[in-house]
């Protein structure tokens, strides 16, 4: 059994072709994290003015009027983060797809295949969570704050 020595050498991907892990992580988890923060923060900012003590108030106290604009700003920031994560993933997907167009089974092709997979799901998650943030934001502003 003869094996060509050149085929046994490990293949090293050039440093310029490596996708930064932080970009893949942000692209994949940015949308879900933004929605989670918007959901928890929006709920607490919307309900706390109704329950400052042990009894529910029929309307938010005037001292807590700042919570409505803060909820709007938080919703817009979360939406922007989800869209940014989707754009980063989309860019990584285009770059990895272009690099993987050769169709070989080398280590570089497998690496770009993983990048394509993570970037594709980052694009899907970013868009889906942008929609979820939109609907959560609509619910935070349409539903009455102190209704029981």
MARBA-3410 file (N, C-alpha, C, O; in Angstrom, 1 decimal):
148
0.8,-1.2,0.0,0.0,0.0,0.0,0.9,1.2,0.0,1.5,1.6,1.0 ~ 1.0,1.9,-1.1,1.8,3.1,-1.3,0.9,4.3,-1.2,-0.1,4.3,-1.8 ~ 1.3,5.2,-0.4,0.6,6.5,-0.3,1.5,7.6,-0.7,2.6,7.7,-0.2 ~ 1.0,8.4,-1.5,1.8,9.6,-1.9,2.0,10.5,-0.7,1.1,10.9,0.0 ~ 3.3,10.8,-0.4,3.6,11.7,0.7,2.9,13.1,0.7,2.6,13.7,1.7
2.7,13.6,-0.5,2.1,14.9,-0.7,0.7,14.9,-0.2,0.2,15.9,0.3 ~ 0.0,13.7,-0.3,-1.4,13.7,0.1,-1.5,13.6,1.6,-2.6,13.8,2.1 ~ -0.4,13.2,2.3,-0.5,13.1,3.7,-0.2,14.4,4.5,-0.5,14.5,5.7 ~ 0.3,15.4,3.8,0.6,16.6,4.4,-0.7,17.4,4.8,-1.6,17.4,3.9 ~ -0.8,17.9,6.0,-2.0,18.7,6.3,-2.2,19.9,5.4,-1.2,20.6,5.1
-3.4,20.2,5.1,-3.7,21.4,4.3,-4.0,22.6,5.3,-4.8,22.4,6.2 ~ -3.2,23.6,5.2,-3.4,24.8,6.0,-4.1,25.9,5.2,-3.7,26.2,4.1 ~ -5.2,26.3,5.8,-6.0,27.4,5.1,-5.3,28.7,5.3,-4.9,29.0,6.4 ~ -5.1,29.5,4.3,-4.4,30.8,4.5,-5.2,31.7,5.4,-6.5,31.6,5.5 ~ -4.6,32.5,6.2,-5.2,33.3,7.3,-6.2,34.3,6.7,-7.2,34.6,7.3
-6.0,34.7,5.4,-6.9,35.6,4.8,-8.3,35.0,4.5,-9.3,35.7,4.3 ~ -8.3,33.7,4.4,-9.6,33.0,4.0,-10.4,32.6,5.2,-11.5,32.1,5.0 ~ -9.9,32.8,6.4,-10.6,32.3,7.6,-11.7,33.4,8.0,-11.3,34.6,8.1 ~ -12.9,32.9,8.1,-13.9,33.8,8.6,-13.8,34.1,10.1,-13.8,33.1,10.8 ~ -13.9,35.3,10.5,-13.8,35.5,12.0,-15.0,34.9,12.7,-16.1,35.0,12.3
-14.7,34.2,13.8,-15.7,33.5,14.6,-16.7,34.5,15.1,-17.9,34.2,15.2 ~ -16.3,35.7,15.5,-17.2,36.7,16.1,-18.2,37.1,15.1,-19.4,37.4,15.5 ~ -17.9,37.1,13.8,-18.9,37.5,12.8,-19.9,36.4,12.6,-21.1,36.7,12.5 ~ -19.5,35.1,12.6,-20.4,34.0,12.5,-21.3,34.0,13.7,-22.5,33.7,13.6 ~ -20.7,34.2,14.9,-21.5,34.1,16.2,-22.5,35.3,16.2,-23.7,35.0,16.6
-22.1,36.5,15.8,-23.0,37.6,15.8,-24.1,37.3,14.8,-25.3,37.6,15.1 ~ -23.8,36.9,13.6,-24.8,36.6,12.6,-25.8,35.5,13.0,-26.9,35.7,12.7 ~ -25.3,34.5,13.7,-26.2,33.4,14.1,-27.0,33.8,15.3,-28.2,33.4,15.4 ~ -26.4,34.5,16.3,-27.1,34.7,17.6,-27.6,36.1,17.8,-28.2,36.4,18.8 ~ -27.2,37.1,17.0,-27.6,38.5,17.2,-29.1,38.7,17.2,-29.6,39.4,18.0
-29.8,38.1,16.2,-31.2,38.3,16.1,-32.0,37.7,17.3,-32.8,38.3,18.0 ~ -31.7,36.4,17.7,-32.3,35.8,18.9,-32.0,36.6,20.2,-32.9,36.7,21.0 ~ -30.8,37.0,20.3,-30.4,37.7,21.5,-31.1,39.1,21.6,-31.6,39.5,22.7 ~ -31.2,39.8,20.4,-31.9,41.1,20.4,-33.4,40.9,20.8,-34.0,41.7,21.5 ~ -34.0,39.8,20.2,-35.4,39.6,20.5,-35.6,39.2,22.0,-36.6,39.7,22.6
-34.7,38.4,22.6,-34.8,38.1,24.0,-34.7,39.3,24.9,-35.5,39.5,25.8 ~ -33.8,40.2,24.6,-33.6,41.4,25.4,-34.8,42.3,25.2,-35.3,42.9,26.1 ~ -35.3,42.4,23.9,-36.5,43.3,23.7,-37.7,42.7,24.4,-38.5,43.5,25.0 ~ -37.9,41.4,24.4,-39.1,40.8,25.0,-39.0,41.0,26.5,-40.0,41.4,27.1 ~ -37.9,40.7,27.2,-37.8,40.8,28.6,-37.8,42.3,29.1,-38.5,42.6,30.0
-37.0,43.1,28.4,-37.0,44.5,28.7,-38.3,45.2,28.4,-38.8,46.1,29.2 ~ -38.9,44.9,27.3,-40.2,45.5,27.0,-41.3,45.2,28.0,-42.1,46.0,28.3 ~ -41.3,43.9,28.4,-42.3,43.4,29.3,-42.1,44.2,30.7,-43.1,44.6,31.3 ~ -40.9,44.3,31.1,-40.7,44.9,32.4,-40.9,46.4,32.3,-41.5,47.0,33.3 ~ -40.5,47.1,31.2,-40.8,48.5,31.1,-42.3,48.8,31.0,-42.8,49.9,31.3
-43.0,47.8,30.4,-44.5,48.1,30.2,-45.3,47.7,31.4,-46.4,48.3,31.6 ~ -44.8,46.8,32.2,-45.7,46.4,33.4,-45.3,47.0,34.7,-46.1,47.2,35.6 ~ -44.0,47.4,34.8,-43.6,47.9,36.1,-44.3,49.2,36.5,-44.6,49.3,37.7 ~ -44.6,50.1,35.6,-45.4,51.3,36.1,-46.8,51.0,36.6,-47.4,51.8,37.3 ~ -47.3,49.8,36.3,-48.6,49.4,36.8,-48.6,48.7,38.1,-49.6,48.7,38.8
-47.4,48.2,38.5,-47.2,47.5,39.8,-46.1,48.1,40.6,-45.2,47.3,40.9 ~ -46.1,49.4,40.9,-45.0,49.9,41.7,-45.0,49.4,43.2,-44.0,49.4,43.9 ~ -46.2,49.0,43.6,-46.4,48.5,45.0,-47.0,47.1,44.9,-46.8,46.4,44.0 ~ -47.8,46.9,45.9,-48.5,45.6,46.0,-49.8,45.5,45.2,-50.2,44.5,44.8 ~ -50.4,46.7,44.9,-51.6,46.8,44.2,-51.4,47.3,42.8,-50.6,48.2,42.6
-52.2,46.7,41.9,-52.1,47.2,40.5,-52.8,48.5,40.3,-53.9,48.7,40.9 ~ -52.2,49.4,39.6,-52.8,50.7,39.3,-53.6,50.6,38.1,-53.3,49.9,37.2 ~ -54.7,51.4,38.0,-55.5,51.4,36.8,-54.9,52.0,35.6,-55.2,51.7,34.5 ~ -53.9,52.9,35.8,-53.1,53.6,34.8,-51.7,53.8,35.3,-51.5,53.9,36.5 ~ -50.8,53.8,34.4,-49.4,54.1,34.8,-49.2,55.4,35.5,-49.9,56.4,35.1
-48.4,55.5,36.5,-48.1,56.7,37.3,-47.4,57.7,36.3,-46.6,57.2,35.5 ~ -47.6,59.0,36.5,-47.0,59.9,35.6,-45.4,59.9,35.8,-44.7,60.3,34.8 ~ -44.9,59.5,36.9,-43.5,59.5,37.1,-42.8,58.4,36.2,-41.6,58.4,36.0 ~ -43.6,57.5,35.7,-43.1,56.4,34.9,-43.4,56.6,33.4,-43.4,55.7,32.6 ~ -43.7,57.8,33.0,-44.1,58.1,31.6,-42.9,57.9,30.7,-43.1,57.7,29.5
-41.7,57.9,31.2,-40.5,57.7,30.3,-40.4,56.3,29.9,-39.6,56.0,28.9 ~ -41.1,55.4,30.4,-41.0,54.0,30.1,-41.5,53.7,28.7,-41.0,52.8,28.0 ~ -42.5,54.4,28.2,-43.1,54.2,26.9,-42.1,54.6,25.8,-41.9,53.7,24.9 ~ -41.4,55.7,25.8,-40.4,56.0,24.8,-39.2,55.1,24.9,-38.6,54.7,23.9 ~ -38.9,54.7,26.2,-37.7,53.8,26.3,-38.0,52.4,25.7,-37.2,51.8,25.1
-39.3,52.0,25.8,-39.7,50.7,25.1,-39.6,50.9,23.6,-39.1,49.9,22.9 ~ -40.0,52.0,23.1,-39.9,52.2,21.6,-38.5,52.2,21.2,-38.1,51.6,20.2 ~ -37.6,52.9,21.9,-36.2,52.9,21.5,-35.6,51.6,21.6,-34.8,51.2,20.7 ~ -35.9,50.8,22.7,-35.4,49.5,22.8,-35.8,48.6,21.7,-35.1,47.7,21.1 ~ -37.1,48.7,21.2,-37.6,47.9,20.1,-36.9,48.3,18.8,-36.6,47.4,18.1
-36.7,49.5,18.6,-36.0,49.9,17.4,-34.5,49.5,17.4,-34.0,49.0,16.3 ~ -33.9,49.5,18.5,-32.5,49.0,18.6,-32.4,47.5,18.4,-31.6,47.0,17.7 ~ -33.4,46.8,18.9,-33.4,45.3,18.7,-33.7,45.0,17.3,-33.1,44.0,16.8 ~ -34.6,45.7,16.6,-34.8,45.5,15.2,-33.6,45.8,14.4,-33.3,45.0,13.5 ~ -32.9,46.8,14.7,-31.7,47.2,14.0,-30.6,46.1,14.2,-29.9,45.8,13.2
-30.5,45.6,15.4,-29.5,44.5,15.6,-29.8,43.3,14.9,-28.9,42.6,14.3 ~ -31.1,42.9,14.8,-31.5,41.7,14.1,-31.2,41.9,12.6,-30.8,40.9,11.9 ~ -31.5,43.0,12.0,-31.2,43.3,10.6,-29.7,43.3,10.4,-29.3,42.8,9.3 ~ -28.9,43.9,11.3,-27.5,43.9,11.1,-26.9,42.4,11.1,-26.1,42.1,10.4 ~ -27.5,41.6,12.0,-27.0,40.2,12.1,-27.4,39.5,10.8,-26.6,38.7,10.3
-28.6,39.8,10.2,-29.0,39.2,9.0,-28.1,39.6,7.8,-27.7,38.8,7.0 ~ -27.7,40.9,7.8,-26.8,41.4,6.8,-25.4,40.8,6.9,-24.8,40.4,5.8 ~ -24.9,40.7,8.1,-23.6,40.1,8.3,-23.6,38.6,7.8,-22.7,38.2,7.1 ~ -24.6,37.9,8.2,-24.7,36.5,7.7,-24.9,36.4,6.2,-24.3,35.5,5.6 ~ -25.7,37.3,5.6,-25.8,37.3,4.2,-24.5,37.6,3.5,-24.2,36.9,2.4
-23.7,38.5,4.0,-22.4,38.8,3.4,-21.5,37.6,3.5,-20.8,37.2,2.5 ~ -21.5,36.9,4.7,-20.6,35.8,4.9,-21.1,34.6,4.0,-20.3,33.9,3.5 ~ -22.4,34.5,3.8,-22.9,33.4,2.9,-22.5,33.6,1.5,-22.1,32.7,0.8 ~ -22.6,34.9,1.0,-22.1,35.2,-0.4,-20.6,34.9,-0.5,-20.2,34.3,-1.5 ~ -19.8,35.3,0.4,-18.4,35.1,0.3,-18.0,33.6,0.4,-17.2,33.2,-0.4
-18.6,32.9,1.3,-18.3,31.5,1.4,-18.8,30.7,0.2,-18.2,29.7,-0.2 ~ -20.0,31.1,-0.3,-20.5,30.4,-1.5,-19.6,30.6,-2.7,-19.4,29.7,-3.5 ~ -19.1,31.8,-2.8,-18.2,32.1,-4.0,-16.9,31.3,-3.8,-16.3,30.9,-4.8 ~ -16.4,31.2,-2.6,-15.1,30.4,-2.3,-15.3,28.9,-2.5,-14.3,28.2,-2.7 ~ -16.5,28.4,-2.3,-16.8,27.0,-2.3,-17.3,26.6,-3.7,-17.8,25.4,-3.8
-17.2,27.4,-4.7,-17.8,27.0,-6.0,-16.9,26.0,-6.7,-17.4,25.5,-7.8 ~ -15.7,25.7,-6.2,-14.9,24.7,-6.9,-15.4,23.3,-6.8,-15.1,22.5,-7.8 ~ -16.1,22.9,-5.8,-16.7,21.6,-5.6,-15.7,20.5,-5.2,-16.0,19.3,-5.2 ~ -14.5,20.9,-4.7,-13.6,19.9,-4.2,-13.9,19.5,-2.8,-14.7,20.1,-2.1 ~ -13.2,18.4,-2.3,-13.5,17.9,-0.9,-12.3,18.3,-0.1,-12.0,17.5,0.9
-11.6,19.3,-0.4,-10.4,19.7,0.4,-10.8,20.2,1.8,-12.0,20.5,2.0 ~ -9.9,20.4,2.7,-10.2,21.0,4.0,-10.7,22.4,3.9,-11.6,22.8,4.6 ~ -10.3,23.1,2.9,-10.8,24.5,2.7,-12.2,24.4,2.3,-13.1,25.2,2.7 ~ -12.6,23.5,1.4,-14.0,23.4,0.9,-14.9,22.9,2.1,-16.0,23.5,2.2 ~ -14.4,22.0,3.0,-15.2,21.6,4.1,-15.4,22.8,5.1,-16.5,23.0,5.6
-14.4,23.6,5.2,-14.4,24.8,6.1,-15.4,25.8,5.6,-16.2,26.3,6.4 ~ -15.4,26.1,4.3,-16.3,27.0,3.7,-17.7,26.5,3.7,-18.7,27.2,3.7 ~ -17.9,25.1,3.7,-19.2,24.5,3.7,-19.8,24.7,5.1,-21.0,25.0,5.2 ~ -19.0,24.6,6.2,-19.5,24.9,7.5,-19.9,26.4,7.6,-20.9,26.7,8.2 ~ -19.1,27.2,7.0,-19.3,28.7,7.1,-20.6,29.0,6.3,-21.5,29.8,6.8
-20.8,28.3,5.2,-22.1,28.5,4.4,-23.3,28.1,5.3,-24.3,28.8,5.3 ~ -23.2,26.9,5.9,-24.3,26.4,6.8,-24.6,27.4,7.9,-25.8,27.7,8.1 ~ -23.6,27.8,8.6,-23.9,28.8,9.7,-24.4,30.1,9.2,-25.3,30.7,9.9 ~ -23.8,30.6,8.1,-24.3,31.9,7.6,-25.7,31.8,7.1,-26.4,32.7,7.2 ~ -26.0,30.7,6.4,-27.4,30.5,6.0,-28.4,30.6,7.1,-29.4,31.3,7.0
-28.1,29.8,8.2,-29.0,29.8,9.3,-29.0,31.2,10.1,-30.0,31.6,10.7 ~ -27.9,31.9,10.0,-27.8,33.2,10.6,-28.7,34.2,9.8,-29.4,35.0,10.4 ~ -28.7,34.0,8.5,-29.6,34.9,7.7,-31.0,34.6,7.9,-31.8,35.5,8.1 ~ -31.4,33.3,8.0,-32.8,33.0,8.3,-33.2,33.4,9.7,-34.3,34.0,9.9 ~ -32.3,33.2,10.7,-32.6,33.6,12.1,-32.7,35.1,12.2,-33.6,35.6,12.9
-31.8,35.8,11.6,-31.9,37.3,11.7,-33.2,37.8,11.1,-33.8,38.7,11.7 ~ -33.6,37.3,9.9,-34.8,37.8,9.3,-36.1,37.4,10.2,-37.0,38.2,10.4 ~ -36.1,36.1,10.6,-37.2,35.6,11.4,-37.4,36.4,12.7,-38.5,36.7,13.1 ~ -36.2,36.7,13.4,-36.3,37.4,14.6,-36.6,38.9,14.4,-37.1,39.5,15.3 ~ -36.2,39.4,13.3,-36.6,40.8,13.0,-38.2,40.9,12.9,-38.8,41.8,13.3
-38.8,39.9,12.3,-40.2,39.8,12.2,-40.8,39.6,13.6,-41.8,40.3,13.9 ~ -40.2,38.8,14.4,-40.7,38.5,15.8,-40.6,39.8,16.6,-41.5,40.1,17.4 ~ -39.5,40.6,16.4,-39.4,41.8,17.1,-40.4,42.8,16.7,-41.0,43.6,17.5 ~ -40.7,42.8,15.4,-41.8,43.7,14.9,-43.1,43.4,15.6,-43.8,44.3,16.0 ~ -43.5,42.1,15.6,-44.8,41.7,16.2,-44.8,41.9,17.7,-45.8,42.3,18.3
-43.7,41.7,18.4,-43.6,41.9,19.8,-43.7,43.4,20.1,-44.4,43.8,21.0 ~ -43.1,44.2,19.3,-43.2,45.7,19.4,-44.6,46.2,19.2,-45.1,47.1,19.9 ~ -45.3,45.6,18.2,-46.7,46.0,18.0,-47.5,45.7,19.2,-48.4,46.5,19.6 ~ -47.3,44.5,19.7,-48.1,44.0,20.9,-47.8,44.9,22.1,-48.7,45.2,22.9 ~ -46.6,45.4,22.3,-46.2,46.2,23.4,-46.9,47.5,23.3,-47.2,48.2,24.4
-47.3,48.0,22.1,-47.9,49.3,22.0,-49.4,49.3,21.8,-50.1,50.3,22.0 ~ -49.9,48.2,21.3,-51.4,48.1,21.1,-52.1,47.6,22.3,-53.2,48.2,22.6 ~ -51.5,46.7,23.0,-52.2,46.2,24.2,-52.2,47.2,25.3,-51.2,47.8,25.5 ~ -53.3,47.3,26.1,-53.2,48.2,27.2,-52.3,47.8,28.3,-52.1,46.6,28.6 ~ -51.6,48.8,28.9,-50.5,48.5,29.8,-51.0,48.0,31.1,-50.4,47.0,31.7
-52.0,48.6,31.7,-52.4,48.2,33.0,-53.8,47.5,33.1,-54.4,47.4,34.1 ~ -54.2,47.0,31.9,-55.5,46.3,31.9,-55.3,44.9,32.6,-54.2,44.3,32.4 ~ -56.2,44.5,33.3,-56.1,43.3,34.1,-56.9,42.2,33.5,-56.9,41.1,34.0
END
